[in-house]
Amino acid sequence: MTPSTEWKEVIAPDEAAVFERLAQDLAGVQAAVAAKKGVHRALHAKANLLARAEFEVLASLPPHARVGMFAEPKKYDAVVRFSNGGPAPQGDKKPDVRGVAVKVLGVGGKKLIPGMENAPTQDFLAILSASQPFRTPEDFVWFVVNARQPLTLLPKALFRFGPSVFPLLSKLQKGLGAPLTALHTNRYYSALPIRYGAYAAKYSFAPLDAEAAPGPVDADLGGALAKLLETRTLRWELQMLLFTDEQATPLEDSTRD
């Protein structure tokens, strides 16, 4: 498929104010968890493992992909964080969202986050799902806030979402309930798009050294991966799926794979 630059991002007039309000809602969740279990991130509180890495930009990239930090072949130092998605640490056998964060070091260029414009880093965040069940950030944060009271979650969700809540919960449960046998055998997805030069793209980290047959669910995913890294190097390939058209690669509908 030929990538296109004719993509459009829909930005609501009150988006900045909405995001600020949602950030405060997540801060409230974080404060409530901290009061009982100590201070953690609002989401992805449990780090399964932190690892040093090398991020290599290949010389074989096609011309249209050579933008920003991918403009020329280069190797960067990086740090990788594997995590469980919940607001409080819990056992690895329990259903949870799983994520990976890759912080590439020594990357020049102006950044967008206020106060970090000159930070020499580039972050890539990814989860196990190529899409997610929530159509808007408001729906996602609403669920995070109300999931802390599971006994009243269903009636509240039914009132908010109507009959569509049932396929939403089914998709959410499918994502949470998938047994995770190891951290290194999975593909991790951005789920949401980013800008890539003149293009829009979703990305994924595809494992290159994963064993074909998964083992039993491990009670300590981070410990198992740390033990494996003592004996071998593991590799993932960062793959970009560039926007072609709204039917094949929609930007605004995050429920579509």
C-alpha positions as CSV (number, residue, x, y, z in Angstrom):
1,M,0.0,0.0,0.0
2,T,1.3,3.5,-0.9
3,P,1.5,5.8,2.1
4,S,-0.4,9.1,1.9
5,T,0.1,12.5,3.3
6,E,-3.6,13.3,3.0
7,W,-4.3,12.4,6.6
8,K,-6.3,14.7,8.9
9,E,-6.3,14.9,12.7
10,V,-9.6,16.1,14.4
11,I,-8.8,18.4,17.2
12,A,-11.8,19.6,19.3
13,P,-11.8,23.3,20.3
14,D,-11.8,22.4,24.0
15,E,-9.3,19.6,23.7
16,A,-6.6,21.2,25.9
17,A,-9.1,21.8,28.7
18,V,-10.5,18.3,28.4
19,F,-7.1,16.8,28.6
20,E,-6.2,18.9,31.7
21,R,-9.4,17.7,33.4
22,L,-8.7,14.1,32.5
23,A,-5.2,14.4,33.9
24,Q,-6.7,15.7,37.2
25,D,-9.1,12.6,37.2
26,L,-6.1,10.3,36.9
27,A,-4.2,12.2,39.6
28,G,-7.2,11.5,41.8
29,V,-6.9,7.8,41.2
30,Q,-3.2,8.0,41.9
31,A,-3.9,9.8,45.2
32,A,-6.5,7.3,46.3
33,V,-4.2,4.3,45.6
34,A,-1.3,6.1,47.3
35,A,-3.4,6.5,50.5
36,K,-3.7,2.7,50.8
37,K,-0.7,1.2,49.0
38,G,1.9,3.9,48.7
39,V,2.8,6.3,45.9
40,H,2.8,4.7,42.4
41,R,2.1,5.8,38.8
42,A,-1.5,6.4,38.1
43,L,-1.3,3.6,35.5
44,H,1.4,1.0,34.7
45,A,2.4,1.1,38.4
46,K,4.3,-2.2,38.5
47,A,7.6,-2.3,36.6
48,N,8.2,-6.0,35.7
49,L,11.7,-5.2,34.5
50,L,14.1,-2.3,33.6
51,A,16.7,-3.2,31.0
52,R,19.5,-1.5,29.1
53,A,19.2,-1.7,25.3
54,E,20.6,-0.5,22.0
55,F,18.4,1.1,19.4
56,E,19.7,0.8,15.9
57,V,18.5,2.8,12.9
58,L,19.1,0.6,9.8
59,A,20.7,1.8,6.6
60,S,18.1,-0.1,4.6
61,L,15.2,2.2,5.3
62,P,13.3,3.4,2.2
63,P,13.7,7.2,1.4
64,H,10.3,8.2,2.8
65,A,11.1,6.6,6.2
66,R,14.3,8.6,6.7
67,V,13.0,11.4,8.9
68,G,13.9,12.7,12.3
69,M,16.0,10.3,14.3
70,F,15.6,7.8,11.4
71,A,17.3,10.1,8.9
72,E,20.6,8.2,8.9
73,P,22.0,4.9,10.2
74,K,22.9,5.3,13.8
75,K,23.0,3.4,17.1
76,Y,21.6,4.9,20.3
77,D,21.6,3.8,24.0
78,A,18.1,3.1,25.3
79,V,16.3,2.0,28.4
80,V,13.3,-0.4,28.3
81,R,10.6,-0.7,30.9
82,F,8.1,-3.7,30.9
83,S,5.1,-3.1,33.1
84,N,1.6,-4.2,34.2
85,G,-1.0,-1.6,33.4
86,G,-3.0,-1.3,36.6
87,P,-2.8,1.6,39.1
88,A,-1.4,-0.6,41.9
89,P,1.1,-3.5,41.7
90,Q,-0.5,-7.0,41.7
91,G,0.6,-10.5,40.9
92,D,1.6,-11.3,37.3
93,K,-0.9,-14.1,37.0
94,K,-3.9,-11.7,37.4
95,P,-5.4,-10.2,34.3
96,D,-3.9,-6.9,33.4
97,V,-2.8,-4.7,30.5
98,R,0.9,-5.2,29.7
99,G,3.1,-2.5,28.3
100,V,6.6,-1.6,27.2
101,A,8.2,1.8,27.2
102,V,11.4,2.5,25.2
103,K,13.4,5.6,26.0
104,V,16.0,6.3,23.4
105,L,18.9,8.5,24.6
106,G,20.9,11.1,22.7
107,V,18.1,12.1,20.3
108,G,18.3,15.8,19.2
109,G,15.5,18.1,18.0
110,K,12.8,20.1,19.8
111,K,10.2,18.2,21.8
112,L,6.6,19.0,22.3
113,I,6.2,18.5,26.0
114,P,6.3,21.9,27.9
115,G,9.4,22.1,30.0
116,M,11.1,19.2,28.1
117,E,11.6,20.9,24.7
118,N,15.4,20.3,24.8
119,A,15.3,16.8,26.3
120,P,17.8,14.6,24.4
121,T,15.4,11.6,24.4
122,Q,12.6,10.0,22.3
123,D,9.9,7.8,23.9
124,F,8.0,4.9,22.4
125,L,5.1,3.5,24.4
126,A,3.3,0.3,23.4
127,I,0.8,-2.3,24.7
128,L,-0.2,-5.8,23.8
129,S,-3.3,-4.7,21.8
130,A,-3.3,-3.3,18.3
131,S,-6.5,-1.4,19.2
132,Q,-8.4,-0.5,22.4
133,P,-12.1,-0.7,23.2
134,F,-12.6,3.0,24.1
135,R,-13.5,5.5,21.4
136,T,-12.5,8.6,23.3
137,P,-10.0,9.6,26.0
138,E,-13.0,10.6,28.2
139,D,-14.4,7.1,28.0
140,F,-11.1,5.5,28.9
141,V,-10.5,7.7,31.9
142,W,-14.1,7.3,33.0
143,F,-13.5,3.5,33.1
144,V,-10.2,3.8,34.9
145,V,-11.9,6.0,37.6
146,N,-15.0,3.8,38.0
147,A,-13.2,0.4,37.8
148,R,-12.0,1.0,41.3
149,Q,-15.6,0.2,42.5
150,P,-16.3,-3.1,40.6
151,L,-19.7,-3.7,42.3
152,T,-21.2,-0.6,40.8
153,L,-19.2,-0.5,37.5
154,L,-21.7,-2.4,35.3
155,P,-24.8,-0.3,36.1
156,K,-22.8,2.9,35.8
157,A,-21.3,1.7,32.5
158,L,-24.7,0.7,31.2
159,F,-26.1,4.1,32.0
160,R,-23.1,5.8,30.3
161,F,-22.6,3.6,27.2
162,G,-26.0,2.0,26.7
163,P,-26.2,-1.4,25.0
164,S,-22.8,-0.8,23.4
165,V,-21.3,-1.5,26.9
166,F,-21.5,-5.2,26.4
167,P,-19.2,-5.5,23.3
168,L,-17.0,-2.9,25.0
169,L,-16.6,-5.0,28.1
170,S,-16.2,-8.2,26.0
171,K,-13.3,-6.7,24.1
172,L,-11.8,-5.3,27.3
173,Q,-12.1,-8.7,29.1
174,K,-10.5,-10.4,26.1
175,G,-7.5,-8.1,26.2
176,L,-7.1,-8.4,30.0
177,G,-7.8,-12.1,30.2
178,A,-5.2,-13.3,27.6
179,P,-2.7,-15.5,29.5
180,L,0.8,-14.0,29.3
181,T,3.5,-16.7,29.4
182,A,6.5,-14.4,28.9
183,L,7.3,-10.8,28.2
184,H,9.7,-11.4,25.3
185,T,7.5,-13.5,23.0
186,N,4.9,-10.7,22.3
187,R,4.4,-8.0,19.7
188,Y,3.7,-4.6,21.4
189,Y,1.6,-2.0,19.6
190,S,1.2,1.8,19.8
191,A,-2.6,1.3,19.3
192,L,-2.8,5.1,18.7
193,P,-1.1,7.0,15.8
194,I,1.8,9.3,15.9
195,R,3.2,11.8,13.4
196,Y,6.1,10.4,11.3
197,G,7.6,13.2,9.2
198,A,4.9,14.1,6.6
199,Y,3.0,10.9,7.4
200,A,0.9,9.5,10.2
201,A,1.7,6.1,11.5
202,K,1.0,3.4,14.0
203,Y,3.9,1.3,15.1
204,S,4.7,-2.0,16.8
205,F,7.7,-3.8,18.3
206,A,7.8,-7.3,16.7
207,P,10.0,-9.9,18.5
208,L,12.8,-11.4,16.4
209,D,14.1,-14.0,18.9
210,A,10.9,-15.3,20.5
211,E,10.4,-19.0,20.9
212,A,7.5,-20.4,18.9
213,A,5.9,-22.4,21.7
214,P,4.8,-20.4,24.8
215,G,5.3,-22.0,28.2
216,P,3.1,-21.9,31.3
217,V,2.0,-18.6,32.8
218,D,4.9,-17.4,34.9
219,A,4.3,-16.0,38.4
220,D,7.2,-13.6,38.0
221,L,7.4,-12.3,34.4
222,G,10.1,-9.8,35.2
223,G,12.3,-12.3,37.0
224,A,12.0,-14.8,34.2
225,L,13.0,-12.2,31.6
226,A,15.9,-11.0,33.8
227,K,17.2,-14.6,34.0
228,L,16.9,-15.0,30.3
229,L,18.8,-11.8,29.6
230,E,21.7,-13.1,31.6
231,T,22.4,-15.7,28.9
232,R,21.3,-14.0,25.6
233,T,20.4,-10.8,23.8
234,L,16.8,-10.3,22.7
235,R,15.8,-8.2,19.7
236,W,12.6,-6.5,18.5
237,E,12.0,-4.8,15.2
238,L,10.2,-1.4,15.3
239,Q,7.7,-1.5,12.4
240,M,5.8,1.5,11.1
241,L,2.4,1.2,9.5
242,L,1.9,4.4,7.5
243,F,-1.5,6.0,6.8
244,T,-2.9,5.2,3.4
245,D,-6.7,6.0,3.7
246,E,-9.4,6.3,6.4
247,Q,-10.9,2.9,5.5
248,A,-7.7,0.9,5.8
249,T,-5.8,2.9,8.4
250,P,-8.2,5.1,10.3
251,L,-6.6,7.7,12.6
252,E,-9.5,8.7,14.9
253,D,-11.1,5.4,15.5
254,S,-8.9,3.7,18.1
255,T,-11.2,0.7,18.3
256,R,-10.1,-0.4,14.8
257,D,-7.1,-2.7,14.3
